[in-house]
Amino acid sequence: MNSLNSKITNLAIHSGIPNIGGKMINLQAKDDAIHVACYRAADIASGLIGMPFRHPEFAALYYKKLNFPLHAKLSLISMFAQIRNHRVQRKCNEVIATHPGKKQFAFTPEMDELDERLTGLIVAARALGVDPSVYLDESTDPDDVAECTNSWCLNQSLTRGKAADNIIVITDLDGVDWFVLINRQNGPGRAQKAWAGGFVDKDETFVDCARREKDEEVEMKINTSSNVTFATEITVIPVIISGDWDVRAKFVEGMENGATVTHYRFSRT
């Protein structure tokens, strides 16, 4: 079984059940999500579970805002996700070059500098107990490149694209943080675990888009015991403008990406 098929087959690997006092958080995947489950935030930060695009960056920014130590590992992981994107973009450029009149991805000095730091970043990762192997693995690159250079993607946008993600965080009764992640049905990042999210519709805000995408892709019902309650906090992550967030040839002009974090904190009454 090849690596891509293995990812699709083993959708539930590393998932878990938050401790909310014996009751359950019922999740159901909808729309173009093929699976949804809870995953420990620490596993994302350690590199055990890979994410597409630069999704770990939103988590890093959120935990930095909370002044929570996990943000250091997440920031490092987000760099490896960014480097992975550069690798795929360069391979996409080889395909785009065979289509006259189509624009290729541009690489800034900052992007090139980050790639050149790869060896040092691997050393730093090992020192922090982070394994970047999933982001260095090139086995699914052919599928990503094919999905990024299909006819829809080669119909390039003349302006930056806009997308938003909805990040669901659960802090259970043991103080463990969990992320609610979908598995993507489509490439790029096919079968990878990701935030619920998608493109911003016309006249829609990033916050409205994040809410809509969550409702379209994830059905979530929380059933707690009588002595357990939870508080919900909403945090809006500022929009990031980037030329290396989305590797699809559709967006060689770059992307504007925003996110909304919904954090459920459980406690005993």
RAHUPE-V391280 format. One record per residue. PHI is phi in whole degrees, -180 to 180 (none if undefined). NEAR is the number of other ideal C-beta (glycine too) atoms within 12 Angstrom. Layout:
phi->PHI near->NEAR
phi->PHI near->NEAR
This chain:
phi->none near->10
phi->-76 near->13
phi->-62 near->22
phi->-66 near->26
phi->-63 near->15
phi->-63 near->16
phi->-63 near->32
phi->-70 near->24
phi->-71 near->16
phi->-99 near->19
phi->-65 near->27
phi->-90 near->23
phi->-59 near->22
phi->74 near->25
phi->-75 near->27
phi->-154 near->26
phi->-123 near->23
phi->-61 near->37
phi->-84 near->26
phi->-120 near->30
phi->88 near->24
phi->93 near->18
phi->-93 near->22
phi->-123 near->19
phi->-105 near->32
phi->-86 near->19
phi->-124 near->33
phi->-139 near->19
phi->-80 near->28
phi->-134 near->20
phi->55 near->22
phi->-97 near->25
phi->-92 near->35
phi->-103 near->26
phi->-167 near->31
phi->-144 near->36
phi->-160 near->34
phi->-98 near->38
phi->-134 near->40
phi->-64 near->32
phi->-60 near->41
phi->-64 near->27
phi->-71 near->34
phi->-65 near->47
phi->-67 near->37
phi->-85 near->29
phi->90 near->34
phi->-64 near->26
phi->-123 near->41
phi->-87 near->40
phi->-128 near->43
phi->-80 near->42
phi->52 near->42
phi->-122 near->41
phi->-55 near->45
phi->-59 near->48
phi->-65 near->37
phi->-63 near->46
phi->-65 near->48
phi->-61 near->36
phi->-64 near->30
phi->-67 near->39
phi->-72 near->34
phi->-67 near->21
phi->-62 near->21
phi->-80 near->22
phi->59 near->10
phi->-102 near->24
phi->-56 near->17
phi->-60 near->34
phi->-65 near->27
phi->-64 near->24
phi->-67 near->34
phi->-64 near->41
phi->-63 near->30
phi->-67 near->37
phi->-61 near->45
phi->-64 near->41
phi->-66 near->37
phi->-67 near->41
phi->-63 near->41
phi->-66 near->42
phi->-65 near->35
phi->-58 near->42
phi->-60 near->41
phi->-61 near->35
phi->-61 near->32
phi->-68 near->40
phi->-62 near->40
phi->-65 near->28
phi->-68 near->29
phi->-65 near->39
phi->-59 near->25
phi->-63 near->20
phi->-77 near->28
phi->-59 near->29
phi->-62 near->18
phi->-86 near->14
phi->-117 near->21
phi->-54 near->9
phi->88 near->11
phi->-92 near->22
phi->-84 near->24
phi->-95 near->25
phi->-66 near->39
phi->-97 near->20
phi->-118 near->23
phi->-83 near->17
phi->-57 near->10
phi->-66 near->17
phi->-67 near->25
phi->-64 near->18
phi->-64 near->17
phi->-63 near->26
phi->-61 near->25
phi->-69 near->15
phi->-86 near->21
phi->-54 near->23
phi->-59 near->14
phi->-65 near->17
phi->-68 near->30
phi->-64 near->22
phi->-62 near->14
phi->-63 near->21
phi->-64 near->32
phi->-61 near->18
phi->-66 near->14
phi->-94 near->24
phi->78 near->19
phi->-108 near->32
phi->-111 near->25
phi->-89 near->33
phi->-54 near->20
phi->-64 near->32
phi->-87 near->40
phi->-90 near->24
phi->-69 near->22
phi->-99 near->20
phi->-65 near->18
phi->-99 near->34
phi->-58 near->32
phi->-57 near->22
phi->-68 near->30
phi->-62 near->39
phi->-63 near->29
phi->-61 near->26
phi->-72 near->33
phi->-87 near->41
phi->-127 near->36
phi->-75 near->22
phi->-62 near->15
phi->-64 near->17
phi->-70 near->31
phi->-77 near->27
phi->-84 near->18
phi->-69 near->27
phi->-75 near->24
phi->-87 near->12
phi->-131 near->14
phi->-65 near->24
phi->-78 near->31
phi->-135 near->33
phi->-147 near->41
phi->-143 near->37
phi->-121 near->51
phi->-113 near->43
phi->-100 near->47
phi->-105 near->47
phi->-115 near->39
phi->-123 near->39
phi->-104 near->31
phi->-86 near->31
phi->-68 near->26
phi->-90 near->18
phi->79 near->17
phi->-89 near->24
phi->-92 near->37
phi->-126 near->37
phi->-108 near->47
phi->-91 near->43
phi->-123 near->49
phi->-95 near->45
phi->-105 near->38
phi->-71 near->38
phi->-80 near->24
phi->-113 near->27
phi->-86 near->31
phi->-73 near->40
phi->76 near->40
phi->-56 near->30
phi->71 near->37
phi->-77 near->39
phi->-87 near->41
phi->-144 near->47
phi->-71 near->46
phi->-67 near->40
phi->-177 near->44
phi->178 near->35
phi->-79 near->28
phi->-77 near->28
phi->-76 near->18
phi->-59 near->9
phi->65 near->8
phi->-109 near->19
phi->-81 near->19
phi->-64 near->32
phi->-66 near->25
phi->-63 near->22
phi->-64 near->33
phi->-60 near->40
phi->-65 near->31
phi->-64 near->26
phi->-64 near->35
phi->-62 near->36
phi->-65 near->22
phi->-76 near->23
phi->-108 near->34
phi->-134 near->38
phi->-105 near->21
phi->-130 near->29
phi->-127 near->12
phi->-106 near->26
phi->-115 near->17
phi->-109 near->26
phi->-75 near->19
phi->-66 near->11
phi->-101 near->14
phi->-124 near->25
phi->-134 near->19
phi->-147 near->27
phi->-111 near->15
phi->-119 near->18
phi->-120 near->20
phi->-112 near->21
phi->-130 near->26
phi->-99 near->26
phi->-86 near->31
phi->-57 near->20
phi->-64 near->27
phi->-105 near->30
phi->-102 near->21
phi->-149 near->33
phi->-97 near->29
phi->-135 near->38
phi->-87 near->43
phi->-109 near->42
phi->-89 near->44
phi->-77 near->41
phi->-59 near->38
phi->-59 near->32
phi->-120 near->38
phi->-68 near->34
phi->-84 near->24
phi->100 near->31
phi->-135 near->34
phi->-113 near->27
phi->-123 near->38
phi->-122 near->39
phi->-152 near->44
phi->-121 near->34
phi->-103 near->37
phi->-111 near->34
phi->-111 near->29
phi->-98 near->31
phi->-114 near->24
phi->-93 near->33
phi->-152 near->20
phi->-91 near->18
phi->-86 near->13
